[in-house]
Amino acid sequence: MTADRQPVLGILGGGQLARMLALAAAPLGVKTLVVDGVADACAGQVAPLLVADWTDYAALEAFASKVDVVTFDFENVPAETAHWLAERVAVFPAPQALAVAQDRLAEKTMFRDCGLQTAAFMAVDTREMLDQALATIGTPAILKTRRLGYDGKGQFRLHSIADADAAWASLGAAAARHGLILEAFVPFQRELSVIAVRGRNGDFNTWPLTRNWHTDGVLSMSLAPAPDIDQLQGRATELARTLAERLGYVGVFALELFVKDGELLGNEMAPRVHNSGHWTIEGAHTSQFENHVRAVLGMPLGNGEARGVSAMFNWIGDLPDPAPVLRTVDAHWHDYGKQARPGRKVGHATLCAPTSAALADRLADVATTLDRLPQAQPALDALTR
Ligand code: AMP
């Protein structure tokens, strides 16, 4: 425990999530200390950064002595590192909860145990198991690494059984290391996520369901509150609460869901603040980042209600011209301070408005000026339907 009046939150991973956590922590009087393996980690522009690998225990010892609580911006921190730190300092979410969310097989099994349906799935460790799983599940299907996959990475889509060789050539080596999972392809009508938070005292809260669109497995656009969801909000909240209680979870997490024929299916759980919750910074009474800091430090949680309607553009690869966003009323620019690189999340913009009609006007204006209409079109269609 630090002697200072101000608590210090240690964050493992120094990407944009750590950066936004640090920015949300400051007004609460909470200091942050970030650990990352690279010296130019973008959170280092707004918070002190310790450059160290996950296995550099001397550096982690020094880190643990300087912080009151440790949390994550990155769910793939090795389980050993998380456990080692948990023996020295409070770690939230707990390493056991992290371990479930790090493994797609354990995660989907837990979803089913908690009453959340999923696509049919089977573990695949060998080429023979892939053939057996394909015979049971059929195609189309998706072969995924059980661990270390995110944003569609470590995935192979099989359109027919004839794709099995190519799938194995792509992921067979990963099977030997961490195992794979074959999932039936879900012909979903929508993708939604619910962001939820659970405090150290068990208090629980969610934000309104968010509708998401992905391109090549990466989030492209979010709209919140998701329009036309009928009774799904109550069901999603109840499922998120069941999962959080099952895991004894503390902090913010995201539950990614498919909607198929009016039913919710669980895709995955992210044990951290999530890209589909970035709109909450300006679009909700309390942001996911602020509530995560409050939760892990044992402070009262804030209200997650939406202030109006929000749309978030994700900027992948490079940033467009900020000017059209900066000139728009209640539009918010976020540059993560990262180098442009294909496929990299380098920033986002959130447009807020009091009504769906007003948001549709703002979104159409900004998207047209930026030449990003294809990215915004699905959200525009959902807003104006
Ligand atoms: P993931 O990394 O598992 O979240 O996958 C990234 C994206 O790929 C998801 O948001 C979906 O758009 C798509 N996807 C993943 N799994 C499936 C599935 N079983 N059926 C259909 N689409 C999927």
Boltz pocket constraint, residues with backbone or C-beta under 6 A from the ligand:
constraints:
  - pocket:
      binder: B
      contacts: [[A, 119], [A, 142], [A, 149], [A, 150], [A, 151], [A, 152], [A, 153], [A, 183], [A, 184], [A, 185], [A, 186], [A, 187], [A, 188], [A, 191], [A, 214], [A, 217], [A, 218], [A, 256], [A, 267], [A, 268]]
      max_distance: 6.0
